[in-house]
Amino acid sequence: AQARAAVEAAIAELGYVPNRAARALAADRTDAVALVIPESETRLGAEPYFLDIVRGVSTELADTDMQLLLTLIRTPRERQRLGQHLAARRVDGVLLVSVHENDPLPSLLERLRVPTVLNGRRSEREWMSYVDADNVGGARSAAEHLLGLGRRTVATVSGPLDMYVAGCRLDGYTQAMNAAGLGGDTSLVAHGDFTEEGGRAAMRALLERHPGLD
């Protein structure tokens, strides 16, 4: 206790601040987590979804010593640079958001043995750690709610089908429509790309085909 008090007094007198880089090097850690989003900065700023993800991760890390490294991957060159960064062990782990079916990033992360968690998954056979929602059940419940209100011409705007989440939501909608005896009309399905403008275009297409949507 006496030695501790002497050290703490010296710290206070000298204004000593530990060198994070040196401590991380000694512990073979970087105390940094990369949030990797394979989207453009335009979409990052325009879509509330991504801002909520950043806010959630930042909030969770706020009470730790971990730093957040936000990385956008828009080109093969940027993906290569990320690989070099990760191979040099400059982060302790990766959170990967908005993964498409054939995205090479998960395989790259697995090859480099970087601890990784996906936000969502690429298929029902996903082998990497992930956090996901019940997208089938959610879409089915949404359609059942409208059908329960007496609606019969119920359409859906799907996301890009190279994303597992979009296929799951379309499955949930289809299950509800089939159960109500209203399935089979593919003209009630329009495909978007999870952007606001894509949703507008899909909605216009639906209304052109079915002006009486209820």
C-alpha positions as CSV (number, residue, x, y, z in Angstrom):
1,A,0.0,0.0,0.0
2,Q,2.9,2.3,0.8
3,A,4.5,1.7,-2.6
4,R,1.2,2.2,-4.4
5,A,0.7,5.5,-2.6
6,A,4.2,6.7,-3.6
7,V,3.6,5.7,-7.3
8,E,0.2,7.5,-7.4
9,A,1.7,10.6,-5.9
10,A,4.5,10.6,-8.5
11,I,1.8,10.2,-11.2
12,A,-0.1,13.2,-9.9
13,E,3.0,15.3,-9.6
14,L,4.4,14.5,-13.0
15,G,1.1,14.4,-14.9
16,Y,2.0,11.0,-16.2
17,V,-0.2,9.4,-18.9
18,P,0.3,5.8,-19.9
19,N,1.5,5.2,-23.5
20,R,-1.4,3.2,-25.0
21,A,0.6,2.1,-27.9
22,A,3.4,0.7,-25.7
23,R,0.9,-1.0,-23.4
24,A,-0.9,-2.5,-26.4
25,L,2.3,-3.7,-27.9
26,A,3.4,-5.4,-24.6
27,A,0.0,-7.1,-24.3
28,D,-0.2,-8.0,-28.0
29,R,-3.4,-6.0,-28.3
30,T,-4.4,-2.8,-30.1
31,D,-7.5,-2.0,-28.0
32,A,-9.3,-1.1,-31.3
33,V,-12.3,-2.6,-33.0
34,A,-13.0,-2.0,-36.7
35,L,-16.6,-1.4,-37.8
36,V,-16.4,-2.3,-41.5
37,I,-19.2,-1.2,-43.8
38,P,-18.9,-2.1,-47.5
39,E,-21.0,0.9,-48.6
40,S,-20.3,4.4,-50.0
41,E,-20.1,7.5,-47.7
42,T,-23.2,8.8,-49.5
43,R,-25.3,5.9,-48.4
44,L,-23.7,5.9,-44.9
45,G,-24.9,9.5,-44.4
46,A,-28.3,9.0,-46.1
47,E,-29.5,5.8,-44.4
48,P,-30.5,6.0,-40.7
49,Y,-29.8,2.3,-40.4
50,F,-26.1,2.7,-40.7
51,L,-26.0,5.7,-38.4
52,D,-27.9,3.7,-35.7
53,I,-25.3,0.9,-36.1
54,V,-22.5,3.4,-35.5
55,R,-24.3,4.9,-32.6
56,G,-25.0,1.5,-31.0
57,V,-21.4,0.3,-31.4
58,S,-20.0,3.6,-30.1
59,T,-22.3,3.5,-27.0
60,E,-21.3,0.0,-26.2
61,L,-17.6,0.8,-26.4
62,A,-17.9,4.1,-24.5
63,D,-17.3,2.5,-21.1
64,T,-14.3,0.5,-22.3
65,D,-10.7,1.3,-23.3
66,M,-11.5,0.1,-26.9
67,Q,-11.3,2.6,-29.8
68,L,-13.7,2.4,-32.8
69,L,-12.2,2.4,-36.3
70,L,-14.9,3.1,-38.9
71,T,-13.9,1.7,-42.3
72,L,-15.9,2.0,-45.5
73,I,-15.0,-0.5,-48.3
74,R,-16.1,0.8,-51.7
75,T,-13.4,-0.6,-54.1
76,P,-11.2,-3.7,-54.4
77,R,-8.2,-1.5,-53.6
78,E,-9.8,-0.5,-50.3
79,R,-10.5,-4.1,-49.5
80,Q,-6.9,-4.9,-50.2
81,R,-5.7,-2.1,-47.9
82,L,-8.0,-3.4,-45.2
83,G,-6.5,-6.8,-45.6
84,Q,-3.0,-5.4,-45.1
85,H,-4.2,-3.4,-42.1
86,L,-5.7,-6.5,-40.5
87,A,-2.7,-8.7,-41.4
88,A,-0.6,-6.3,-39.4
89,R,-2.8,-6.9,-36.4
90,R,-3.8,-3.3,-36.1
91,V,-7.2,-4.1,-34.7
92,D,-8.4,-6.8,-32.2
93,G,-11.6,-7.6,-33.9
94,V,-14.1,-6.7,-36.7
95,L,-17.8,-6.0,-36.8
96,L,-19.0,-6.4,-40.4
97,V,-22.2,-4.8,-41.5
98,S,-24.3,-5.1,-44.7
99,V,-22.9,-8.4,-46.1
100,H,-24.0,-9.6,-49.6
101,E,-24.0,-13.2,-50.6
102,N,-20.8,-13.2,-52.6
103,D,-18.9,-10.5,-50.6
104,P,-15.2,-11.7,-50.3
105,L,-14.7,-9.8,-47.0
106,P,-15.8,-12.7,-44.6
107,S,-13.5,-15.1,-46.3
108,L,-10.7,-12.6,-46.1
109,L,-11.3,-12.1,-42.4
110,E,-11.5,-15.9,-41.7
111,R,-8.2,-16.4,-43.6
112,L,-6.5,-13.8,-41.5
113,R,-8.0,-15.3,-38.3
114,V,-9.4,-12.0,-37.2
115,P,-12.2,-12.3,-34.6
116,T,-15.3,-11.3,-36.5
117,V,-19.0,-10.8,-35.9
118,L,-21.4,-10.3,-38.8
119,N,-24.5,-8.0,-38.4
120,G,-26.8,-10.4,-40.2
121,R,-25.7,-13.5,-42.1
122,R,-25.2,-14.6,-45.7
123,S,-27.2,-17.9,-45.6
124,E,-28.8,-20.3,-43.1
125,R,-25.5,-22.2,-43.2
126,E,-23.5,-19.2,-41.9
127,W,-20.3,-20.4,-40.1
128,M,-19.1,-17.1,-38.8
129,S,-20.3,-15.6,-35.6
130,Y,-23.3,-13.3,-36.3
131,V,-26.2,-11.4,-34.7
132,D,-29.4,-11.5,-36.6
133,A,-33.2,-11.0,-36.2
134,D,-36.1,-13.3,-37.0
135,N,-36.6,-11.7,-40.4
136,V,-39.0,-14.4,-41.6
137,G,-41.2,-14.1,-38.6
138,G,-41.1,-10.3,-38.6
139,A,-42.2,-10.1,-42.2
140,R,-44.9,-12.8,-41.7
141,S,-46.2,-10.9,-38.7
142,A,-46.4,-7.6,-40.6
143,A,-48.3,-9.2,-43.5
144,E,-50.6,-11.1,-41.0
145,H,-51.4,-7.8,-39.3
146,L,-52.6,-6.2,-42.6
147,L,-54.5,-9.3,-43.5
148,G,-56.1,-9.3,-40.1
149,L,-57.4,-5.8,-40.7
150,G,-59.2,-7.1,-43.7
151,R,-56.7,-6.0,-46.4
152,R,-56.5,-8.3,-49.3
153,T,-54.3,-6.7,-52.0
154,V,-51.1,-6.6,-49.9
155,A,-47.9,-6.0,-51.7
156,T,-44.3,-6.0,-50.5
157,V,-41.1,-4.2,-51.5
158,S,-38.2,-6.7,-51.2
159,G,-34.6,-5.9,-50.7
160,P,-31.8,-7.1,-53.0
161,L,-32.1,-10.9,-53.1
162,D,-28.3,-11.4,-52.9
163,M,-28.7,-10.5,-49.3
164,Y,-30.1,-13.3,-47.0
165,V,-32.1,-10.8,-45.0
166,A,-34.1,-9.8,-48.1
167,G,-34.9,-13.4,-49.0
168,C,-36.0,-14.2,-45.5
169,R,-38.4,-11.2,-45.4
170,L,-39.9,-12.2,-48.8
171,D,-40.3,-15.7,-47.5
172,G,-42.2,-14.4,-44.4
173,Y,-44.5,-12.3,-46.6
174,T,-45.2,-15.2,-48.9
175,Q,-46.0,-17.6,-46.0
176,A,-48.6,-15.2,-44.7
177,M,-50.2,-14.6,-48.1
178,N,-50.3,-18.4,-48.9
179,A,-51.9,-19.1,-45.5
180,A,-54.6,-16.6,-46.3
181,G,-55.2,-18.2,-49.7
182,L,-53.9,-15.0,-51.5
183,G,-50.5,-16.2,-52.6
184,G,-49.1,-16.7,-56.0
185,D,-49.4,-13.2,-57.5
186,T,-45.8,-12.2,-58.2
187,S,-46.9,-8.8,-59.5
188,L,-47.5,-7.8,-55.9
189,V,-43.7,-8.1,-55.2
190,A,-41.4,-5.3,-56.2
191,H,-37.6,-5.4,-55.7
192,G,-35.7,-2.5,-54.1
193,D,-32.2,-2.1,-52.9
194,F,-32.7,-1.0,-49.2
195,T,-32.3,2.6,-50.2
196,E,-34.9,5.4,-49.9
197,E,-34.9,6.0,-53.7
198,G,-35.0,2.3,-54.4
199,G,-38.1,2.1,-52.2
200,R,-39.8,5.0,-54.1
201,A,-39.1,3.4,-57.4
202,A,-40.5,0.0,-56.3
203,M,-43.6,1.7,-54.8
204,R,-44.2,3.5,-58.1
205,A,-44.0,0.2,-60.0
206,L,-46.4,-1.4,-57.6
207,L,-49.0,1.4,-57.9
208,E,-48.7,1.3,-61.7
209,R,-49.5,-2.4,-61.6
210,H,-52.1,-2.3,-58.8
211,P,-53.6,1.2,-58.3
212,G,-56.0,-0.3,-55.8
213,L,-53.5,-1.5,-53.3
214,D,-55.0,-1.5,-49.9
